[in-house]
Amino acid sequence: MLPSTLLHARRPPINLRLLCPARRTFLTTARRDVQIHNADAETFKKAIAKENSQGKVVLVDFYADWCGPCKMLSPVLEKLTRDSDTLKTGSGRALDLVTIDTDTQTDLAQSYNVRSLPTVVAFKDGAIAGQFIGALNEAGVRKFVAGL
């Protein structure tokens, strides 16, 4: 038994770096869409700030958990902002999405005169570029985005 143990002990160690080459630690793909859910006032202001939203349109979805039409519109907005490779605004800009719960962020909703839900406000370069009220189907949202 002792000779077989010594036989295995004499094998050279395996260099794991040869088996697993180093991997790149960064990505070279373009920035994808950003989706910020349940934003507070500070996060919202950062997302729509001109220096952070340069070259893109930020859709802000004012919603409430109890709102039925909001629950129908939210998946449409999420899908369209995820498909930013295929969907661009009329000005060719990419889309980001920020959702704001009006039950917890009442001051923010009041400052943008949100009276009905869902309300979607589009910001371009830090300024309001358009808005719609009510649940639109996917074609309606695409038409709205194309006009931005």
N, C-alpha and C positions, 0 to 999 in steps of 0.2 A: 504494500500500500504506500509506503513512503516514496518509492521511486516514481510512481505516477503523480503524486502530489508535487514532487520536485520538477517533473516534466512540465506541468502546467504553470508552475511558478516562473519558469525561465522564458516564457513568451514575452515578446516586447509589448509595451503598452500601446493601445490604439490611440492614434491622434484624432480626436473628435472633430477638430477643425477641418480636417481633410474630408470627413464624411458629411459634415454640415457646413457648406460654405457660408460666408458672411452674407447677410441679407441687407438690402437697402433699408435705411431707417426713415426715408422720406418718400413722399408721393409727388409725381410730376403732373397729375391731372389737374384740370382747372377747378376752381372753387365751385362747389355745388350749391344748391339752394340751402337756405337756413329756415328752420321752422322752430319758433319759440312759442311754447304753449304756456298758458296761464301767466302771462307777463305782468309784472308789477309796474308802477309808474316809472321807476328808474330804468328798468330794462327796456321798456317801451321807448323812452326818450333816447336811449343809446341806439336802439335799432333803427329809428327813423332819422337820426341825426345826419346832416348832409355829409359829413366826413365818413360816416359808416355806411351810408346807402348810396354812395357814388356809383353810377353805372347800373343801378338796379331799381326795381319798383318794390316797395314793401306793402303787402296787403295786410291790413289790420282787421281782424274778425272780432267784433264785439258780440259776445254770446252769453247765454246763461244755461246752466245744466238742465233746467226745467223746460227749456224752450224746444218744442218739437221741430220747427223749421230749422233751428240752429243745428240740430243733430243730423238733419238731412244735408245741409250745406257744408258742414265741416269736412266730411270725407272728400267732397268734390274739390274744395280748396286745397286740401292736403295732397290729393292726387295730382292736381295741376301744378302745384309748386314743386312736387317731386319730379315731374316730367319737364323740367326747365330746359332740357335739350330740345324738346319738340315744341314747346310753347314759349313764345317770346311776346313781349308787348309790341304795340304798334311802332314804338321807337327802337325795337330790337334789344331791349333790356331784359335781364333775368328777373325772376320773381322770388321774393322771400315772403314768409308768412309769420305773422305775430297774432296770437289769439289772446283776448282779454276777457276775463270773466266779469261781467258787469255787476254781479252780486257782491264780489269782493273789491272791485275797483270802481266804486260808484263815482268818485270824484273825477276820475279819468273819463268815464262815460259821459258825465255831465259836461265836462269841458269840451267835448266834441259833439254836443247836442244829440246824443243817442236817445231817441224817443221810442224806437221800435227795434225789435230783434228779429233776425240777425241784421246787423248793419256792418257793411264792409267799406272801409275807407282805404284808398290807395294813396301812398306817399311817394313822391319822386323828388329827389334832392332835398329832402326835409320839408317839403310843402305838400299840401293836399292836391292831388291830381284828379281825383274823382271819387265817387262813392255810389253804392246802391244799397237799398233796403229791401229785405225779404229774401226768401230762399229762391235762388235761380238754379236751373238745371245746368249741366256741364256746358251745353252750347251757349247758354246765356252768359255764363261766367267767361267763357272764351271770347265772346263778342265784347264784353266789358273790358277784358284785358287787352284785346286788340286795339281798342280805342285809346289806350294809355300811351 
